[in-house]
């Protein structure tokens, strides 16, 4: 007589709880560190008491103390800037935010502004830093 042996196969599951925990921790670490990894352009803007204006869509032009020009954080030449502004589909409607270092020569900034206005842009705003309260006194 044949005896059938019952072989019990143990069900093996992978416990994914620990893997999910690790994945969430890594996600949080990357979410916190990603904004810090962007390289900021070092510009010391003039300290001026002015009213805050919120503009949703704009063209951001930054000029650092070495006269390097950045268009939305991408370094470009002066000619590339003008060519980009000329090529915009509806450029005259978008305001331009100019972030210029306070140590730049006045004439250099005026030349940039004059050339931008010749292209047809009329709304040019200047980004400044509010003065500290001690400086207002």
N, CA and C atoms as an extended XYZ file, in Angstrom:
411
Properties=species:S:1:pos:R:3:atomname:S:1:resname:S:1:resid:I:1 pbc="F F F"
N         0.828       -1.159        0.000 N   UNK     1
C         0.000        0.000        0.000 CA  UNK     1
C         0.883        1.235        0.000 C   UNK     1
N         0.491        2.116       -0.838 N   UNK     2
C         1.252        3.354       -0.974 CA  UNK     2
C         0.736        4.386        0.020 C   UNK     2
N         1.655        4.945        0.663 N   UNK     3
C         1.288        5.979        1.619 CA  UNK     3
C         1.630        7.328        0.991 C   UNK     3
N         0.668        8.123        0.932 N   UNK     4
C         0.918        9.465        0.386 CA  UNK     4
C         1.354       10.365        1.518 C   UNK     4
N         2.506       10.899        1.301 N   UNK     5
C         2.995       11.831        2.318 CA  UNK     5
C         2.576       13.233        1.922 C   UNK     5
N         2.121       13.854        2.883 N   UNK     6
C         1.693       15.219        2.649 CA  UNK     6
C         2.878       16.144        2.858 C   UNK     6
N         3.226       16.794        1.805 N   UNK     7
C         4.331       17.735        1.903 CA  UNK     7
C         3.717       19.133        1.993 C   UNK     7
N         4.001       19.734        3.082 N   UNK     8
C         3.484       21.087        3.248 CA  UNK     8
C         4.505       22.078        2.722 C   UNK     8
N         4.049       22.848        1.802 N   UNK     9
C         4.911       23.882        1.246 CA  UNK     9
C         4.638       25.156        2.036 C   UNK     9
N         5.696       25.629        2.600 N   UNK    10
C         5.573       26.827        3.408 CA  UNK    10
C         5.464       28.024        2.476 C   UNK    10
N         4.457       28.805        2.687 N   UNK    11
C         4.250       29.978        1.848 CA  UNK    11
C         5.265       31.045        2.241 C   UNK    11
N         6.028       31.456        1.257 N   UNK    12
C         7.069       32.438        1.550 CA  UNK    12
C         6.683       33.778        0.940 C   UNK    12
N         6.492       34.737        1.789 N   UNK    13
C         6.170       36.092        1.355 CA  UNK    13
C         7.334       36.999        1.688 C   UNK    13
N         7.502       37.956        0.824 N   UNK    14
C         8.519       38.970        1.103 CA  UNK    14
C         7.840       40.093        1.869 C   UNK    14
N         8.420       40.442        2.956 N   UNK    15
C         7.877       41.523        3.767 CA  UNK    15
C         8.334       42.845        3.144 C   UNK    15
N         7.417       43.529        2.493 N   UNK    16
C         7.765       44.760        1.785 CA  UNK    16
C         7.624       46.008        2.657 C   UNK    16
N         7.182       45.845        3.852 N   UNK    17
C         6.997       47.008        4.729 CA  UNK    17
C         8.304       47.759        4.936 C   UNK    17
N         9.368       47.017        5.175 N   UNK    18
C        10.662       47.682        5.374 CA  UNK    18
C        11.146       48.360        4.100 C   UNK    18
N        10.901       47.739        2.967 N   UNK    19
C        11.305       48.349        1.697 CA  UNK    19
C        10.542       49.643        1.436 C   UNK    19
N         9.264       49.651        1.767 N   UNK    20
C         8.464       50.861        1.579 CA  UNK    20
C         8.956       51.961        2.506 C   UNK    20
N         9.293       51.609        3.739 N   UNK    21
C         9.822       52.599        4.681 CA  UNK    21
C        11.098       53.239        4.145 C   UNK    21
N        11.986       52.416        3.630 N   UNK    22
C        13.248       52.927        3.082 CA  UNK    22
C        12.979       53.805        1.873 C   UNK    22
N        12.048       53.395        1.018 N   UNK    23
C        11.724       54.189       -0.171 CA  UNK    23
C        11.186       55.565        0.228 C   UNK    23
N        10.325       55.610        1.241 N   UNK    24
C         9.783       56.897        1.685 CA  UNK    24
C        10.858       57.780        2.310 C   UNK    24
N        11.761       57.186        3.055 N   UNK    25
C        12.844       57.977        3.649 CA  UNK    25
C        13.721       58.561        2.543 C   UNK    25
N        14.062       57.761        1.539 N   UNK    26
C        14.867       58.276        0.429 CA  UNK    26
C        14.130       59.364       -0.340 C   UNK    26
N        12.841       59.187       -0.531 N   UNK    27
C        12.043       60.197       -1.217 CA  UNK    27
C        12.075       61.520       -0.455 C   UNK    27
N        11.915       61.458        0.836 N   UNK    28
C        11.938       62.671        1.659 CA  UNK    28
C        13.311       63.332        1.605 C   UNK    28
N        14.368       62.535        1.672 N   UNK    29
C        15.725       63.091        1.608 CA  UNK    29
C        15.940       63.810        0.283 C   UNK    29
N        15.526       63.202       -0.822 N   UNK    30
C        15.705       63.843       -2.121 CA  UNK    30
C        14.827       65.075       -2.280 C   UNK    30
N        13.635       65.054       -1.711 N   UNK    31
C        12.763       66.221       -1.803 CA  UNK    31
C        13.346       67.403       -1.032 C   UNK    31
N        14.033       67.121        0.053 N   UNK    32
C        14.620       68.197        0.851 CA  UNK    32
C        15.910       68.712        0.222 C   UNK    32
N        16.731       67.824       -0.302 N   UNK    33
C        18.041       68.238       -0.817 CA  UNK    33
C        18.002       68.753       -2.253 C   UNK    33
N        17.017       68.384       -3.050 N   UNK    34
C        16.979       68.803       -4.454 CA  UNK    34
C        16.963       70.318       -4.624 C   UNK    34
N        16.129       71.066       -3.891 N   UNK    35
C        16.162       72.526       -4.062 CA  UNK    35
C        17.496       73.152       -3.654 C   UNK    35
N        18.208       72.518       -2.738 N   UNK    36
C        19.486       73.058       -2.293 CA  UNK    36
C        20.594       72.834       -3.314 C   UNK    36
N        20.377       71.921       -4.236 N   UNK    37
C        21.422       71.584       -5.197 CA  UNK    37
C        21.469       72.555       -6.365 C   UNK    37
N        20.461       73.387       -6.527 N   UNK    38
C        20.496       74.364       -7.601 CA  UNK    38
C        21.511       75.446       -7.250 C   UNK    38
N        22.278       75.834       -8.229 N   UNK    39
C        23.301       76.843       -7.986 CA  UNK    39
C        22.682       78.218       -8.150 C   UNK    39
N        22.782       78.988       -7.123 N   UNK    40
C        22.227       80.331       -7.156 CA  UNK    40
C        23.261       81.296       -7.735 C   UNK    40
N        22.761       82.278       -8.450 N   UNK    41
C        23.621       83.314       -9.001 CA  UNK    41
C        23.819       84.347       -7.902 C   UNK    41
N        25.069       84.651       -7.610 N   UNK    42
C        25.372       85.600       -6.533 CA  UNK    42
C        25.227       87.025       -7.060 C   UNK    42
N        24.172       87.680       -6.603 N   UNK    43
C        23.918       89.066       -6.987 CA  UNK    43
C        23.530       89.831       -5.737 C   UNK    43
N        24.206       90.939       -5.514 N   UNK    44
C        23.886       91.807       -4.386 CA  UNK    44
C        23.060       92.963       -4.932 C   UNK    44
N        21.748       92.881       -4.712 N   UNK    45
C        20.865       93.910       -5.249 CA  UNK    45
C        20.850       95.139       -4.342 C   UNK    45
N        20.531       96.305       -4.898 N   UNK    46
C        20.475       97.525       -4.085 CA  UNK    46
C        19.401       97.413       -3.006 C   UNK    46
N        19.664       98.043       -1.876 N   UNK    47
C        18.706       98.046       -0.766 CA  UNK    47
C        17.824       99.283       -0.902 C   UNK    47
N        16.557       99.025       -1.241 N   UNK    48
C        15.614      100.111       -1.485 CA  UNK    48
C        14.282       99.744       -0.857 C   UNK    48
N        13.663      100.716       -0.209 N   UNK    49
C        12.333      100.490        0.334 CA  UNK    49
C        11.334      100.668       -0.806 C   UNK    49
N        10.646       99.573       -1.155 N   UNK    50
C         9.699       99.617       -2.273 CA  UNK    50
C         8.542       98.673       -1.979 C   UNK    50
N         7.474       98.859       -2.728 N   UNK    51
C         6.285       98.031       -2.575 CA  UNK    51
C         6.497       96.696       -3.297 C   UNK    51
N         6.063       95.596       -2.668 N   UNK    52
C         6.142       94.281       -3.294 CA  UNK    52
C         5.077       94.150       -4.365 C   UNK    52
N         5.489       93.616       -5.518 N   UNK    53
C         4.565       93.390       -6.620 CA  UNK    53
C         4.674       91.926       -7.015 C   UNK    53
N         3.546       91.246       -7.100 N   UNK    54
C         3.528       89.842       -7.496 CA  UNK    54
C         3.252       89.759       -8.993 C   UNK    54
N         4.152       89.111       -9.727 N   UNK    55
C         3.990       88.919      -11.161 CA  UNK    55
C         4.062       87.421      -11.423 C   UNK    55
N         3.011       86.873      -12.035 N   UNK    56
C         2.967       85.433      -12.249 CA  UNK    56
C         3.927       84.994      -13.347 C   UNK    56
N         3.809       85.573      -14.514 N   UNK    57
C         4.646       85.167      -15.642 CA  UNK    57
C         5.547       86.331      -16.036 C   UNK    57
N         6.834       86.054      -16.177 N   UNK    58
C         7.770       87.115      -16.523 CA  UNK    58
C         9.017       86.512      -17.165 C   UNK    58
N         9.875       87.394      -17.603 N   UNK    59
C        11.190       87.008      -18.106 CA  UNK    59
C        12.194       87.552      -17.106 C   UNK    59
N        13.006       86.663      -16.524 N   UNK    60
C        13.950       87.078      -15.486 CA  UNK    60
C        15.345       87.184      -16.080 C   UNK    60
N        15.907       88.381      -16.026 N   UNK    61
C        17.261       88.629      -16.505 CA  UNK    61
C        18.113       89.027      -15.300 C   UNK    61
N        19.216       88.308      -15.106 N   UNK    62
C        20.110       88.570      -13.980 CA  UNK    62
C        21.476       88.963      -14.524 C   UNK    62
N        22.061       89.995      -13.932 N   UNK    63
C        23.415       90.424      -14.308 CA  UNK    63
C        24.240       90.462      -13.034 C   UNK    63
N        25.315       89.662      -12.998 N   UNK    64
C        26.141       89.630      -11.790 CA  UNK    64
C        27.222       90.701      -11.854 C   UNK    64
N        28.039       90.773      -10.804 N   UNK    65
C        29.037       91.846      -10.694 CA  UNK    65
C        30.114       91.766      -11.768 C   UNK    65
N        30.285       90.590      -12.406 N   UNK    66
C        31.264       90.429      -13.481 CA  UNK    66
C        30.659       90.656      -14.856 C   UNK    66
N        29.458       91.218      -14.917 N   UNK    67
C        28.712       91.516      -16.138 CA  UNK    67
C        28.287       90.262      -16.902 C   UNK    67
N        28.191       89.133      -16.198 N   UNK    68
C        27.651       87.922      -16.813 CA  UNK    68
C        26.135       88.035      -16.820 C   UNK    68
N        25.530       87.696      -17.951 N   UNK    69
C        24.081       87.823      -18.105 CA  UNK    69
C        23.460       86.431      -18.046 C   UNK    69
N        22.376       86.313      -17.284 N   UNK    70
C        21.662       85.050      -17.127 CA  UNK    70
C        20.205       85.270      -17.501 C   UNK    70
N        19.685       84.382      -18.289 N   UNK    71
C        18.265       84.398      -18.639 CA  UNK    71
C        17.625       83.210      -17.952 C   UNK    71
N        16.807       83.478      -16.949 N   UNK    72
C        16.195       82.410      -16.141 CA  UNK    72
C        17.244       81.416      -15.657 C   UNK    72
N        18.310       81.911      -15.057 N   UNK    73
C        19.394       81.126      -14.441 CA  UNK    73
C        20.288       80.405      -15.441 C   UNK    73
N        20.165       80.691      -16.742 N   UNK    74
C        21.044       80.098      -17.752 CA  UNK    74
C        21.931       81.211      -18.308 C   UNK    74
N        23.242       80.999      -18.232 N   UNK    75
C        24.176       82.036      -18.678 CA  UNK    75
C        24.158       82.144      -20.200 C   UNK    75
N        24.024       83.378      -20.685 N   UNK    76
C        24.005       83.646      -22.119 CA  UNK    76
C        24.786       84.923      -22.398 C   UNK    76
N        25.093       85.148      -23.666 N   UNK    77
C        25.779       86.381      -24.046 CA  UNK    77
C        24.749       87.493      -24.248 C   UNK    77
N        25.251       88.704      -24.371 N   UNK    78
C        24.358       89.844      -24.563 CA  UNK    78
C        23.593       89.717      -25.881 C   UNK    78
N        24.278       89.286      -26.941 N   UNK    79
C        23.615       89.101      -28.238 CA  UNK    79
C        22.554       88.003      -28.183 C   UNK    79
N        22.852       86.914      -27.467 N   UNK    80
C        21.871       85.838      -27.326 CA  UNK    80
C        20.631       86.323      -26.586 C   UNK    80
N        20.826       87.203      -25.603 N   UNK    81
C        19.694       87.766      -24.874 CA  UNK    81
C        18.789       88.545      -25.816 C   UNK    81
N        19.385       89.424      -26.609 N   UNK    82
C        18.591       90.244      -27.520 CA  UNK    82
C        17.906       89.384      -28.573 C   UNK    82
N        18.602       88.371      -29.094 N   UNK    83
C        17.991       87.476      -30.082 CA  UNK    83
C        16.821       86.711      -29.481 C   UNK    83
N        16.958       86.270      -28.238 N   UNK    84
C        15.860       85.567      -27.565 CA  UNK    84
C        14.659       86.490      -27.403 C   UNK    84
N        14.912       87.719      -26.962 N   UNK    85
C        13.809       88.656      -26.736 CA  UNK    85
C        13.110       89.016      -28.046 C   UNK    85
N        13.876       89.118      -29.124 N   UNK    86
C        13.268       89.411      -30.430 CA  UNK    86
C        12.429       88.239      -30.924 C   UNK    86
N        12.823       87.018      -30.604 N   UNK    87
C        12.163       85.817      -31.119 CA  UNK    87
C        10.910       85.426      -30.335 C   UNK    87
N        10.680       86.018      -29.164 N   UNK    88
C         9.495       85.655      -28.384 CA  UNK    88
C         8.241       85.931      -29.208 C   UNK    88
N         7.246       85.050      -29.100 N   UNK    89
C         6.027       85.182      -29.905 CA  UNK    89
C         5.236       86.433      -29.554 C   UNK    89
N         4.995       86.647      -28.302 N   UNK    90
C         4.270       87.851      -27.880 CA  UNK    90
C         5.065       88.543      -26.782 C   UNK    90
N         6.246       89.056      -27.120 N   UNK    91
C         7.139       89.586      -26.092 CA  UNK    91
C         6.658       90.863      -25.437 C   UNK    91
N         5.917       91.643      -26.145 N   UNK    92
C         5.580       92.962      -25.623 CA  UNK    92
C         4.649       92.885      -24.428 C   UNK    92
N         4.007       91.731      -24.226 N   UNK    93
C         3.060       91.592      -23.127 CA  UNK    93
C         3.717       91.117      -21.830 C   UNK    93
N         4.845       90.412      -21.926 N   UNK    94
C         5.490       89.870      -20.732 CA  UNK    94
C         6.378       90.918      -20.060 C   UNK    94
N         6.236       91.078      -18.753 N   UNK    95
C         7.141       91.997      -18.055 CA  UNK    95
C         8.522       91.365      -17.877 C   UNK    95
N         9.527       92.187      -17.809 N   UNK    96
C        10.900       91.731      -17.594 CA  UNK    96
C        11.317       92.137      -16.187 C   UNK    96
N        11.860       91.179      -15.447 N   UNK    97
C        12.419       91.468      -14.131 CA  UNK    97
C        13.929       91.516      -14.277 C   UNK    97
N        14.511       92.652      -13.973 N   UNK    98
C        15.954       92.834      -14.080 CA  UNK    98
C        16.561       92.771      -12.683 C   UNK    98
N        17.440       91.791      -12.490 N   UNK    99
C        18.145       91.623      -11.214 CA  UNK    99
C        19.601       91.965      -11.495 C   UNK    99
N        20.008       93.163      -11.139 N   UNK   100
C        21.354       93.625      -11.441 CA  UNK   100
C        22.125       93.875      -10.148 C   UNK   100
N        23.394       93.475      -10.139 N   UNK   101
C        24.235       93.699       -8.971 CA  UNK   101
C        24.423       95.196       -8.769 C   UNK   101
N        24.423       95.625       -7.514 N   UNK   102
C        24.520       97.052       -7.221 CA  UNK   102
C        25.891       97.639       -7.574 C   UNK   102
N        26.895       96.790       -7.754 N   UNK   103
C        28.226       97.299       -8.073 CA  UNK   103
C        28.441       97.507       -9.571 C   UNK   103
N        27.455       97.177      -10.392 N   UNK   104
C        27.593       97.362      -11.837 CA  UNK   104
C        27.593       98.846      -12.188 C   UNK   104
N        28.349       99.204      -13.226 N   UNK   105
C        28.312      100.608      -13.671 CA  UNK   105
C        26.916      100.983      -14.169 C   UNK   105
N        26.503      102.170      -13.822 N   UNK   106
C        25.182      102.673      -14.185 CA  UNK   106
C        24.978      102.628      -15.694 C   UNK   106
N        25.991      103.009      -16.454 N   UNK   107
C        25.893      103.044      -17.908 CA  UNK   107
C        25.661      101.672      -18.517 C   UNK   107
N        26.276      100.632      -17.947 N   UNK   108
C        26.110       99.279      -18.471 CA  UNK   108
C        24.661       98.814      -18.319 C   UNK   108
N        24.079       99.066      -17.153 N   UNK   109
C        22.685       98.661      -16.909 CA  UNK   109
C        21.753       99.462      -17.814 C   UNK   109
N        22.014      100.765      -17.975 N   UNK   110
C        21.176      101.582      -18.858 CA  UNK   110
C        21.256      101.133      -20.303 C   UNK   110
N        22.436      100.693      -20.738 N   UNK   111
C        22.580      100.194      -22.109 CA  UNK   111
C        21.714       98.951      -22.316 C   UNK   111
N        21.734       98.035      -21.349 N   UNK   112
C        20.908       96.823      -21.440 CA  UNK   112
C        19.428       97.204      -21.485 C   UNK   112
N        19.017       98.107      -20.595 N   UNK   113
C        17.612       98.520      -20.546 CA  UNK   113
C        17.210       99.194      -21.853 C   UNK   113
N        18.066      100.076      -22.371 N   UNK   114
C        17.760      100.763      -23.627 CA  UNK   114
C        17.598       99.799      -24.787 C   UNK   114
N        18.464       98.804      -24.865 N   UNK   115
C        18.359       97.822      -25.945 CA  UNK   115
C        17.097       96.974      -25.806 C   UNK   115
N        16.730       96.631      -24.577 N   UNK   116
C        15.506       95.857      -24.358 CA  UNK   116
C        14.283       96.680      -24.765 C   UNK   116
N        14.303       97.972      -24.432 N   UNK   117
C        13.173       98.834      -24.799 CA  UNK   117
C        13.087       99.022      -26.311 C   UNK   117
N        14.227       99.074      -26.997 N   UNK   118
C        14.213       99.198      -28.458 CA  UNK   118
C        13.582       97.975      -29.120 C   UNK   118
N        13.750       96.815      -28.506 N   UNK   119
C        13.140       95.592      -29.045 CA  UNK   119
C        11.619       95.672      -28.932 C   UNK   119
N        11.112       96.408      -27.956 N   UNK   120
C         9.672       96.579      -27.831 CA  UNK   120
C         9.111       96.280      -26.462 C   UNK   120
N         9.937       95.912      -25.535 N   UNK   121
C         9.466       95.632      -24.174 CA  UNK   121
C         9.337       96.951      -23.425 C   UNK   121
N         8.183       97.158      -22.829 N   UNK   122
C         7.950       98.411      -22.108 CA  UNK   122
C         7.889       98.210      -20.596 C   UNK   122
N         7.560       97.002      -20.150 N   UNK   123
C         7.444       96.734      -18.716 CA  UNK   123
C         8.734       96.097      -18.210 C   UNK   123
N         9.580       96.910      -17.610 N   UNK   124
C        10.837       96.423      -17.045 CA  UNK   124
C        10.848       96.786      -15.571 C   UNK   124
N        10.916       95.769      -14.734 N   UNK   125
C        10.932       95.984      -13.291 CA  UNK   125
C        12.289       95.641      -12.717 C   UNK   125
N        12.649       96.302      -11.632 N   UNK   126
C        13.930       96.076      -10.975 CA  UNK   126
C        13.707       95.338       -9.665 C   UNK   126
N        14.505       94.304       -9.439 N   UNK   127
C        14.424       93.554       -8.186 CA  UNK   127
C        15.420       94.169       -7.217 C   UNK   127
N        14.929       94.506       -6.028 N   UNK   128
C        15.776       95.106       -4.996 CA  UNK   128
C        15.640       94.306       -3.708 C   UNK   128
N        16.482       94.617       -2.757 N   UNK   129
C        16.426       93.998       -1.435 CA  UNK   129
C        15.905       95.038       -0.464 C   UNK   129
N        14.903       94.676        0.344 N   UNK   130
C        14.440       95.666        1.321 CA  UNK   130
C        15.517       95.945        2.357 C   UNK   130
N        15.678       97.202        2.751 N   UNK   131
C        16.696       97.526        3.757 CA  UNK   131
C        16.332       96.953        5.112 C   UNK   131
N        17.348       96.703        5.925 N   UNK   132
C        17.093       96.241        7.288 CA  UNK   132
C        16.480       97.372        8.086 C   UNK   132
N        15.777       97.033        9.132 N   UNK   133
C        15.084       98.057        9.917 CA  UNK   133
C        16.035       99.084       10.513 C   UNK   133
N        17.269       98.655       10.853 N   UNK   134
C        18.238       99.591       11.416 CA  UNK   134
C        18.641      100.652       10.405 C   UNK   134
N        18.631      100.288        9.091 N   UNK   135
C        19.050      101.214        8.050 CA  UNK   135
C        17.976      102.243        7.742 C   UNK   135
N        16.724      101.982        8.108 N   UNK   136
C        15.620      102.917        7.829 CA  UNK   136
C        15.644      104.119        8.758 C   UNK   136
N        16.269      104.010        9.893 N   UNK   137
C        16.239      105.084       10.893 CA  UNK   137
C        17.101      106.244       10.516 C   UNK   137
